[in-house]
Each structure stands twice: as C-alpha cells, then as structure tokens.
Amino acid sequence: MDWLLAAHQVAPLQFEMGGLWNPVSVRDQMVRGQEIARRAEIAKLIGASRPLIVVGAGAGGVAAALTADKAGIPVVVIERGARPFDRQLRTPTRTIYPYLYDWPHDGYIDDALVVPAVLPWLEARADLAAHSWIAALGGRRFIAYGSTVSLPPAGGSPVVVHGGMVDVHVSTPAGTGRLRGGMLLSSVGFGAEITSIPAASGTYHGWYYWEPDTLDQHQLGVANRGASPRGRGRRSRAYVQRPAVSRSARRRARSRDVRDPARCCASPIDIGGSGRDHPPRRRRASGLAPGKLTGQ
C-alpha cells in the first residue's frame, strides 16, 4: 500500500486524518486530504463504482471530496453542522495565510515550499477565505448536512466492511440508513483545546483558536499592560505574529520594536525555538490548481 495511505489507515478501508498529526494547519490538512484522495484512486480504493465517504466538512475533508469529485468519483460528505468550514466562518478576527506556520523558517519566503491546494486562497480573514472556498465548490451537492455516523437500531458497529466495500450507518434529517462506499475517510478534528489557567484571583479564560478575539484592539484587548502567550507550539507563535504584522495592533500595543516579539509586550513571551525574527511577508496565493505533493 502507498505509504501515505498506510500512515492514515486505522482499519480495513477506513482512514483517519483528524488525529494528532503535526503540522495540522489549514494548508497542510487540505494537502493531506487531496493527496489521500488522489492516491486512493491510484490504489483503486475509490472509483466510479467505489464512492468515497468522508466524515467532516472542514478544510481537509472537503479538499479530499473535491479532489475525488473532480476525478469523476461519487462522493458523500457526512457533516453534522449546517455549513462547511464552520470554524473559519465564525472567526472574522483571525487572518490566515497558506504559509503561516512556515515562519520563522526560511520556507515562509520560498514559493517552492507552498504546495498547490485544491481550495487555494490569498492572505485573508478566515471567514472571507471560507466564503471563497464555498464559492469554489461551485454548487456541488455532495455534502449531507445535519448528518452523523450513528449506531444501528439493532446494535452492532456503525461501520462494517463486507464484500470489499465499507457500509456506514448514518442518521440524517430524513431518517437513518446505510451508505456503501469503497473507502471511509474521517476528518473531524483531534480533540478539545485547553484555554484556561488557574490563578490566585480566579481562573483566566483565553480564546479558542477558532473564535473571535480582541488581539487587534487597544493593548490587545487585555486589561494589564502586556500579554504573554505561553507554550512552544504553532498557536503560541501565531498569537505573537498577530500584533507583529498588524499595523493597527502595532500602534495600539505601543511596541518599541515589533520585529522582536520578546520586546512587544510588558511580559516575556515564550514562543519556542529560535530563528528569523521578522514577520511573514505578504505573498501570492498558496496554489492555483491541484498537484502532486512537493517541497515538504
């Protein structure tokens, strides 16, 4: 079996791309989804008579579904919500870049490392980027909204492999039943975020990554003189980058030198690692057409 498919397989004809994979940026999930679909077609796991069943209408799941659909393969996306890309649609305060997490690595200024995506986008507010992805779907109706994978009424597993195909029991607004396909791909996320810190004055509650925040407001929207994102992961770096690349936030934070994240706030910031200390440049879109996985 292809190495990428083998890395994501959790059971016969069942694949998982919502686990604890690193990195899991929007761009990387899109590329992972489209590559899994492309390689599954080559491996004849999906085809004209072997539909692709996807769970989750996020960036990765829809990228996989759209890749298969463009190849003429029947697709069904099971989505419990009422719209795709819900996390991005409800976050108008976050700007996303295809190359965001390449900073401070040299890759963030090297176009060769930007993998073409089936849903390309420019640097944009998350909600606006999501609207452009919806437009790119072009009215395709392969997403079943208000639907979930569910246990059969008579008991047993919701997913059964039989006769070289996978049967998935689903609940929809119209009722329950089974979908039959050549492959099941789950892309539903990897858990809950921890955004609270106990303190003597009470528990501090921060923002979830995909929710509106106040980082573009006066003094980053916090009452004290500074802000100190903690942690060594991608999200801590993203919170540092926000005031560093926003002109309005630069003025409001009254930073002496926003090109040095450690000096932009009253408290020290643990951003993890070292490297280039200047913010990402504005660049072109992440890609214009689907393509092979290159550069990473």
C-alpha positions, 0 to 999 in steps of 0.5 A: 500500500502507498505509504501515505495511505498506510500512515492514515489507515486505522482499519480495513478501508477506513482512514483517519486524518483528524488525529494528532498529526503535526503540522495540522494547519489549514494548508497542510490538512487540505494537502493531506486530504487531496493527496489521500484522495488522489492516491486512493484512486491510484490504489483503486480504493475509490472509483466510479463504482467505489464512492468515497465517504468522508466524515467532516466538512472542514478544510481537509475533508472537503479538499479530499471530496473535491479532489475525488469529485473532480476525478469523476468519483461519487462522493458523500460528505457526512457533516453534522453542522449546517455549513462547511468550514464552520470554524473559519466562518465564525472567526472574522478576527483571525487572518490566515495565510497558506504559509503561516506556520512556515515562519520563522523558517526560511520556507515562509519566503520560498514559493517552492515550499507552498504546495498547490491546494485544491481550495487555494486562497490569498492572505485573508480573514478566515471567514472571507477565505471560507466564503471563497472556498464555498464559492469554489465548490461551485454548487456541488451537492455532495455534502449531507448536512445535519448528518452523523455516523450513528449506531444501528437500531439493532446494535452492532458497529456503525461501520462494517466492511463486507464484500470489499466495500465499507457500509456506514450507518448514518442518521440524517434529517430524513431518517437513518440508513446505510451508505456503501462506499469503497473507502471511509475517510474521517476528518473531524478534528483531534480533540478539545483545546485547553484555554484556561489557567488557574490563578490566585484571583480566579481562573483566566479564560483565553480564546479558542483558536477558532473564535473571535478575539480582541488581539487587534484592539487597544493593548490587545484587548487585555486589561494589564499592560502586556500579554504573554502567550505561553507554550512552544507550539504553532498557536503560541507563535501565531498569537505573537505574529498577530500584533507583529504584522498588524499595523493597527495592533502595532500602534495600539500595543505601543511596541518599541520594536515589533520585529522582536516579539520578546520586546512587544509586550510588558511580559516575556513571551515564550514562543519556542525555538529560535530563528528569523525574527521578522514577520511573514511577508505578504505573498501570492496565493498558496496554489492555483490548481491541484498537484502532486505533493512537493517541497515538504 
